[in-house]
Amino acid sequence: MIIVEQTGRVVYTYDKVTLYHTTDDAIEGVLALFSVEGHDLRSQGIEPVDVVLYRYHHSAWHPLPAMVIREDETARHISATSPGFSFFAIGSDPSPPSRSGE
């Protein structure tokens, strides 16, 4: 397990999303779609309802607005919006993302 210092949250995985041939200033935002499998999360001490996507920007981790778009027997499928590209971390948060349709 990795603890994100700025948030104190447990992190499931990290990902770097790189923007080529343009800059963050030239885009309106980013829609990130990702899935997390319940058994993988639970093995790291994270409940699927507590998943949040963090963006690393200006030397700090920032939680992003997220919404559960679908759930099935094995995974929770989530969308999150970000103002730009950077390093991202899928981790835990005590307040769950909102469900679609609520």
Number of C-alpha atoms within 10 A of each C-alpha: 10 13 12 15 10 10 15 11 17 20 23 21 14 15 11 12 11 9 11 6 4 8 10 13 9 8 11 9 13 13 12 13 14 14 16 18 15 17 14 15 21 12 11 14 14 21 18 21 17 14 25 25 27 27 22 15 13 7 7 12 18 17 19 18 14 23 20 21 17 13 14 9 7 11 16 18 16 23 20 20 15 20 14 19 18 17 14 21 22 22 26 25 21 12 10 16 21 14 14 12 7 5
